């Protein structure tokens, strides 16, 4: 089977990383098997729409590199791909279900339903449902005469269409992640399929569109598992073959429970894709990390390109248990992908941060700085932050570094080293190191007595990349200026 899969978010907020993982798994199934990746915007719940949410979804997928084959903006043979633009389709299927005796008109007001639930609520039944046990006492086409139903419809009385769920049955389906899943129909309500404003609910629109768009695999989050038996019934009643189902495990907070915005904020973990983007994460690193939140390749390989993920991925290797979000692991992935960037790519990542911080530097210089720091940074912005000494003279020196590294004779030794460098012709890492070690030998001191004050003078801190490589990048003029300045300031 050549897969046709869809990512079908509701634009009720910005894209969550759980949504991006769902999109990623769908994308990998499509790309790894020569299939089609579809984006469908499920915007039938008009009261919960958030302005610009759809734009955020589209831009997040584009940033992540998950190219859509069909969808808003991309077009396709099943356009339109926004459910609000397909609303006329759904009513006909709702009425087909009514005519076949699998659904019915319900004329109850919201207050009628609320009163029923309040009346029946007790410890044994804390959440009464509109179902086989209660529909007989409500106002619907099952309790009214045909003439009464016709009269209400002719008078344009408000109504909804509900699915008729028969009690005492079992609904089973095979899940690619969880195996055989069964529900009793006694646990299901008579789900609203068509709302009083003529718009479908998620359940009807989802099933109709998946069928009409030829979806072969429905890959979505675990939270949709309780809705699946209703969808299976709809497929059965509409006489359609259901697609393969796969319900993905929850992404858990490091402290336990589902990773919600509230507990993520408390732990300093971003949850919106745009927040990861703003924080400086590489899209490939985030995707690699998310792929492993539920899936395992069965090998020791941890770092994958998107193309490698598509070749290795299979739903059979997705686990059913929740997986904890590990920010340290994500940061490790970001380090790995920064190290894989070419010089030009690294400069592209670094430059916006350098310019935002008010510094100016050529691409050639930034490339040299980037290569030197590439194995030491987690984010590209660190070059303009902790590596700012490559872009401007330090205006202060690390207090702990002064206390530990600046000895009574450090100023004299640093001045002598500066004089030795000034007298040299060629200047690079090799010659700078040779000059320092020969001076240390002549003076009978350990090389560290000169190395540590020099590092402090050049960078303002007592740590960083190799000293002589740093001097090579800074150049002779800058190195000498900073060394003499440190002697003046620190004595």
Secondary structure, 3 states (H helix, E strand, C coil): CCCEEEECCCCCCCCEHHHHHHHHHHHHHHHHCCCEEEECECCCCHHHCCCCHHHHHHHHHHHHCCCCCEECCCECCCCCCEHHHCHHHHHHHHHHHHHCCCEEEECCCHHHHHHHHHHHCCCCCCCCCCCCCCHHHCCECCCCCHHHHHHHHHCCCCCEEEECCCCCCEEEEEECCCEEEEEEHHHCCCCEEECCCCCECHHHHHHHHHHHCCCCEEEEEHHHHHHHHHHHHHHHHCCCCCCEEEEECCEECCCCCECCHHHHHHHCCCCEHHHHHHHCCCHHHHHHHHHCCCECCCCCCCCCCHHHHHHHCCHHHECCCCEECCHHHHHHHHHHHHHCCCHHHHHHHHHHHHHHCCCCCCHHHHHHHHHHHCCCCCCHHHHCCCCHHHCCCCCCCCHHHHHHHCCCCHHHHHHHHHHHHHCCCCCCHHHHHHHHHHHHHHHCCCCHHHHHHHHHHHHCCCCCCCHHHHHHHHCHHHHHHHHHHHHHHHC
